[in-house]
Amino acid sequence: MFDPFLTGEPPDDALLAVGATAPPAPPTPEHIGDLIAGAMRRAAESFLAHDRDETDADRDAEDLHASRVALRRIRSLLRTFRSLVEPEWVSAARADMGWFSQLLGEVRNLDVLALRIALHTESDVDPLALESLYGAVALQRSDVTFRVASARAMPRYESVLRQIDRLVTSEPPLTARAGEGSREALPRLLRRPWRNVREAARRAHESPTEPNLHALRIRSKELRYASELATAVFGPRAAELATTATAIQDRLGDHRDALAAAAFLTATAGERFECAFLAGQLVVIERLDAVRLLHGLGKDLAALKKSAKAFERSAAKDRPLESGPATGPSISMEN
């Protein structure tokens, strides 16, 4: 099982119910629509497996994290491959799933915060200060958990379940373009998320603000999900592209967690005198960690560019010869 407290998340074939045995790998779908529908179905099944009909107190951190990851994957695939699904359904599903995923993300962030405090605290720390700090985290988590429980009683959550059920029992409303062959369509469809990463990286380089770095993380995550999907068709080259995109996503996720922890600790130091000194010490650690994490970003981006070029060459070599001149845009990952 994956660690629910870490920024990283499982690949597509790991989105299974707890204790489930992975089934034999199915044949690669010939059509791109079937490939996308299959990936979203697996994520939807994972959501249902972890978002069980229990009280929120019974759901552990792993359940909450896995539910959020499943929704996030579906939303990302709908954005990247939106030309294959009816636009109105895409808009409604992304909005509803984003609403609930945001709430689950708030719980996850507080769980990560508690873990970071534990990792950065020495054994001889003042127990009263530490208890006060954990109390501040628990207070916020209780509030967020209540809001998640309230959300599950809302009609909008029922809408999320209907969308999930459709992905599990049938498929999303596909467009005519979904009938295109997977091997022909994927390189072209991956071109957009790669260009989005390049543009986000350029903006982050020019102005490394938190919003720009967060945008780069989101774009890298979209490229990762799309590349993982392409692994079924293009094998190791697509897997390498997914791995390098994941490295950027994880690095920037850890950076964001460090900054969020520093902000929480700063605010808590001003509100709780008994833990102010400890919180101040941890703020310094978190800010230094945030700086350290950015030092390797350039190397990760260079590795991603190399993987993208290798994938493009491999995809071009494997693509069937066309009978006439190309009518669509170039699939070059350089553009």
C-alpha positions as CSV (number, residue, x, y, z in Angstrom):
1,M,0.0,0.0,0.0
2,F,1.1,3.6,-0.6
3,D,1.7,6.0,2.3
4,P,-1.3,8.3,2.5
5,F,0.9,11.0,4.1
6,L,3.3,11.4,1.2
7,T,2.8,13.7,-1.7
8,G,3.3,10.8,-4.2
9,E,0.4,8.7,-5.3
10,P,0.0,5.3,-7.0
11,P,0.1,4.6,-10.7
12,D,-3.0,3.7,-12.5
13,D,-2.7,0.0,-12.0
14,A,-2.5,0.5,-8.2
15,L,-5.9,2.1,-7.9
16,L,-7.5,-1.0,-6.4
17,A,-9.6,-1.7,-3.3
18,V,-7.6,-2.6,-0.2
19,G,-6.8,-6.3,-0.3
20,A,-7.8,-6.7,-3.9
21,T,-5.7,-8.8,-6.3
22,A,-4.7,-7.1,-9.5
23,P,-6.5,-8.8,-12.4
24,P,-4.6,-9.9,-15.5
25,A,-3.7,-7.0,-17.8
26,P,-6.5,-6.6,-20.4
27,P,-5.6,-6.3,-24.1
28,T,-4.8,-2.7,-25.1
29,P,-7.9,-1.1,-26.5
30,E,-7.7,-0.4,-30.2
31,H,-9.7,2.9,-30.0
32,I,-8.6,5.9,-27.9
33,G,-12.1,6.3,-26.5
34,D,-12.0,2.8,-25.0
35,L,-8.5,3.4,-23.5
36,I,-9.7,6.6,-21.8
37,A,-12.9,5.1,-20.6
38,G,-11.1,2.2,-19.1
39,A,-8.6,4.4,-17.2
40,M,-11.5,6.5,-15.8
41,R,-13.4,3.4,-14.9
42,R,-10.5,2.1,-12.8
43,A,-10.2,5.4,-11.0
44,A,-14.0,5.5,-10.4
45,E,-13.9,2.0,-8.9
46,S,-11.1,3.1,-6.6
47,F,-13.2,6.0,-5.5
48,L,-16.1,3.8,-4.6
49,A,-13.8,1.3,-2.8
50,H,-12.4,4.0,-0.5
51,D,-15.3,6.4,-0.2
52,R,-17.3,3.7,1.6
53,D,-20.6,4.3,3.4
54,E,-19.1,4.7,6.9
55,T,-18.9,7.5,9.3
56,D,-16.1,10.0,8.6
57,A,-14.5,9.0,11.9
58,D,-14.1,5.4,10.6
59,R,-12.4,6.5,7.3
60,D,-8.7,6.5,7.8
61,A,-6.2,8.9,6.1
62,E,-5.5,6.3,3.3
63,D,-9.2,6.2,2.4
64,L,-9.5,9.9,2.2
65,H,-6.3,10.3,0.2
66,A,-7.2,7.5,-2.3
67,S,-10.6,8.9,-2.8
68,R,-9.1,12.3,-3.6
69,V,-6.4,10.8,-5.9
70,A,-9.1,9.0,-7.9
71,L,-11.2,12.1,-8.4
72,R,-8.1,14.1,-9.3
73,R,-7.1,11.5,-11.9
74,I,-10.5,11.5,-13.5
75,R,-10.6,15.3,-13.7
76,S,-7.1,15.5,-15.2
77,L,-8.0,12.9,-17.9
78,L,-11.2,14.7,-18.7
79,R,-9.2,17.9,-19.2
80,T,-6.4,16.4,-21.3
81,F,-8.7,14.3,-23.4
82,R,-11.7,16.6,-23.5
83,S,-12.0,16.4,-27.3
84,L,-13.1,12.8,-26.8
85,V,-16.0,13.4,-24.4
86,E,-19.1,15.6,-24.8
87,P,-18.2,19.1,-23.5
88,E,-21.2,19.6,-21.3
89,W,-20.6,16.3,-19.4
90,V,-16.9,17.2,-19.0
91,S,-17.7,20.6,-17.5
92,A,-20.2,19.3,-15.1
93,A,-18.1,16.3,-14.0
94,R,-15.0,18.3,-13.5
95,A,-16.8,21.0,-11.5
96,D,-18.6,18.6,-9.2
97,M,-15.6,16.3,-8.7
98,G,-13.3,19.3,-8.1
99,W,-15.7,20.6,-5.4
100,F,-15.5,17.4,-3.4
101,S,-11.8,16.7,-4.1
102,Q,-11.0,20.2,-2.7
103,L,-12.6,19.3,0.6
104,L,-10.8,15.9,0.8
105,G,-7.6,17.8,0.0
106,E,-8.0,20.0,3.0
107,V,-8.1,16.9,5.3
108,R,-5.1,15.5,3.5
109,N,-3.1,18.7,4.0
110,L,-3.7,18.6,7.7
111,D,-2.6,15.0,7.9
112,V,0.6,15.9,6.1
113,L,1.1,18.8,8.4
114,A,0.9,16.5,11.5
115,L,3.4,14.2,10.0
116,R,5.8,17.0,9.2
117,I,5.6,18.2,12.8
118,A,6.4,14.7,14.0
119,L,9.4,14.3,11.5
120,H,10.9,17.7,12.5
121,T,10.5,17.5,16.2
122,E,13.3,16.3,18.6
123,S,12.5,13.7,21.2
124,D,13.4,16.1,24.1
125,V,10.9,18.8,23.0
126,D,8.6,20.4,25.6
127,P,5.6,18.0,25.7
128,L,3.2,20.8,26.6
129,A,4.3,22.8,23.5
130,L,4.0,19.8,21.3
131,E,0.6,18.9,22.6
132,S,-0.7,22.4,22.0
133,L,0.7,22.3,18.4
134,Y,-1.0,19.0,17.7
135,G,-4.2,20.4,19.3
136,A,-4.2,23.3,16.8
137,V,-4.0,20.8,13.9
138,A,-6.6,18.5,15.4
139,L,-9.0,21.5,15.8
140,Q,-8.8,22.4,12.2
141,R,-9.0,18.8,11.1
142,S,-12.2,18.3,13.1
143,D,-13.7,21.4,11.4
144,V,-12.8,20.1,7.9
145,T,-14.0,16.6,8.6
146,F,-17.4,18.0,9.6
147,R,-17.6,19.9,6.4
148,V,-16.7,16.8,4.4
149,A,-19.5,14.9,6.2
150,S,-21.9,17.7,5.5
151,A,-20.9,17.7,1.8
152,R,-21.9,14.0,1.6
153,A,-25.4,14.9,2.6
154,M,-25.7,17.5,-0.2
155,P,-27.3,17.0,-3.6
156,R,-24.1,17.9,-5.3
157,Y,-22.4,14.8,-3.8
158,E,-25.2,12.7,-5.2
159,S,-24.3,14.2,-8.6
160,V,-20.7,13.1,-8.1
161,L,-21.9,9.6,-7.3
162,R,-24.0,9.5,-10.5
163,Q,-21.0,10.6,-12.6
164,I,-18.8,8.0,-10.9
165,D,-21.5,5.3,-11.4
166,R,-21.7,6.1,-15.1
167,L,-17.9,5.7,-15.5
168,V,-18.1,2.3,-13.7
169,T,-21.2,0.8,-15.3
170,S,-20.9,2.2,-18.9
171,E,-18.7,5.0,-20.2
172,P,-18.8,8.8,-20.5
173,P,-20.6,10.3,-23.5
174,L,-17.9,10.0,-26.1
175,T,-17.5,12.1,-29.3
176,A,-16.8,10.8,-32.8
177,R,-13.1,11.4,-32.3
178,A,-13.0,8.7,-29.7
179,G,-13.1,6.1,-32.5
180,E,-9.6,7.0,-33.6
181,G,-6.9,4.4,-33.1
182,S,-5.0,4.7,-29.8
183,R,-1.6,4.5,-31.4
184,E,-2.4,7.3,-33.8
185,A,-4.2,9.6,-31.4
186,L,-2.0,9.4,-28.3
187,P,1.1,11.2,-29.5
188,R,-1.0,14.1,-30.8
189,L,-3.1,14.3,-27.6
190,L,0.1,14.3,-25.4
191,R,1.4,17.2,-27.3
192,R,-0.8,19.7,-25.5
193,P,0.1,18.7,-21.9
194,W,3.8,18.7,-22.8
195,R,3.5,22.2,-24.2
196,N,1.5,23.3,-21.1
197,V,4.4,22.0,-18.9
198,R,6.9,24.0,-21.0
199,E,4.9,27.2,-20.8
200,A,4.4,26.8,-17.0
201,A,8.1,26.1,-16.6
202,R,9.0,29.2,-18.5
203,R,6.7,31.3,-16.3
204,A,8.1,29.7,-13.1
205,H,11.6,30.4,-14.2
206,E,10.9,34.0,-14.9
207,S,8.9,34.5,-11.7
208,P,9.2,31.6,-9.2
209,T,6.1,32.7,-7.2
210,E,4.0,30.1,-5.4
211,P,1.1,30.4,-7.9
212,N,3.5,29.8,-10.8
213,L,5.2,26.9,-9.1
214,H,1.8,25.4,-8.3
215,A,0.7,25.8,-11.9
216,L,3.8,23.9,-13.0
217,R,3.0,21.1,-10.6
218,I,-0.6,20.8,-11.9
219,R,0.6,20.7,-15.6
220,S,3.3,18.1,-14.7
221,K,0.6,16.0,-13.0
222,E,-1.6,16.2,-16.1
223,L,1.4,15.1,-18.3
224,R,2.1,12.3,-15.8
225,Y,-1.5,10.9,-16.0
226,A,-1.6,11.1,-19.7
227,S,1.8,9.4,-20.1
228,E,0.8,6.6,-17.7
229,L,-2.2,6.0,-19.9
230,A,0.1,5.9,-23.0
231,T,2.3,3.2,-21.4
232,A,-0.2,0.6,-22.4
233,V,0.5,1.5,-26.1
234,F,4.1,2.8,-26.2
235,G,5.7,1.0,-23.3
236,P,8.9,2.0,-21.6
237,R,9.3,5.4,-23.4
238,A,5.9,6.5,-22.1
239,A,6.6,5.1,-18.7
240,E,9.9,7.1,-18.6
241,L,8.0,10.3,-19.5
242,A,5.5,9.6,-16.7
243,T,8.3,9.0,-14.2
244,T,10.1,12.2,-15.0
245,A,6.8,14.2,-14.8
246,T,6.1,12.5,-11.4
247,A,9.5,13.7,-10.1
248,I,8.5,17.3,-10.8
249,Q,5.0,16.8,-9.3
250,D,6.4,15.3,-6.1
251,R,9.1,17.9,-5.7
252,L,6.8,20.8,-6.1
253,G,4.2,19.1,-3.9
254,D,6.7,18.8,-1.1
255,H,7.6,22.4,-1.6
256,R,4.0,23.5,-1.4
257,D,3.6,21.4,1.8
258,A,6.6,23.0,3.4
259,L,5.3,26.5,2.7
260,A,1.8,25.6,3.9
261,A,3.3,24.2,7.1
262,A,5.4,27.4,7.6
263,A,2.3,29.5,7.2
264,F,0.2,27.4,9.7
265,L,3.0,27.4,12.3
266,T,3.5,31.1,12.0
267,A,-0.2,31.7,12.6
268,T,-0.3,29.2,15.5
269,A,2.7,30.9,17.1
270,G,0.8,34.1,17.3
271,E,-2.3,32.4,18.8
272,R,-0.8,29.9,21.3
273,F,1.9,31.3,23.5
274,E,2.7,28.0,25.0
275,C,4.0,26.6,21.7
276,A,5.3,29.8,20.1
277,F,9.0,28.9,20.5
278,L,8.6,25.4,19.1
279,A,6.5,26.7,16.2
280,G,9.1,29.3,15.4
281,Q,11.8,26.7,15.3
282,L,9.7,24.5,12.9
283,V,9.0,27.5,10.7
284,V,12.8,27.9,10.1
285,I,13.1,24.2,9.2
286,E,10.1,24.3,6.8
287,R,11.4,27.4,5.0
288,L,14.9,25.9,4.6
289,D,13.3,22.8,3.3
290,A,11.3,24.8,0.7
291,V,14.4,26.4,-0.5
292,R,16.3,23.1,-0.7
293,L,13.5,21.5,-2.7
294,L,13.7,24.1,-5.5
295,H,17.4,23.5,-6.0
296,G,16.9,20.3,-8.0
297,L,14.0,21.6,-10.1
298,G,16.1,22.5,-13.1
299,K,17.6,19.1,-13.2
300,D,14.2,17.5,-13.1
301,L,13.0,19.7,-15.9
302,A,16.0,18.8,-18.1
303,A,15.2,15.1,-17.5
304,L,11.6,15.6,-18.5
305,K,12.6,17.4,-21.7
306,K,14.9,14.5,-22.6
307,S,12.2,11.9,-21.9
308,A,9.7,13.9,-24.0
309,K,12.1,13.9,-27.0
310,A,12.7,10.2,-26.6
311,F,9.0,9.5,-26.5
312,E,8.3,11.6,-29.6
313,R,11.0,9.8,-31.5
314,S,9.7,6.4,-30.4
315,A,6.1,7.3,-31.2
316,A,7.0,8.6,-34.7
317,K,8.9,5.4,-35.4
318,D,6.0,3.2,-34.3
319,R,3.3,5.3,-36.1
320,P,1.8,3.5,-39.2
321,L,2.6,5.1,-42.5
322,E,-0.2,7.3,-43.8
323,S,-1.6,6.9,-47.3
324,G,-1.6,10.7,-48.0
325,P,-0.3,14.0,-46.7
326,A,-0.9,14.8,-43.1
327,T,-4.0,16.8,-42.4
328,G,-3.4,17.6,-38.7
329,P,-0.7,19.4,-36.8
330,S,2.7,17.9,-36.2
331,I,3.0,15.8,-33.1
332,S,6.5,17.0,-32.4
333,M,7.0,17.4,-28.6
334,E,9.4,20.3,-29.4
335,N,6.5,22.6,-30.4
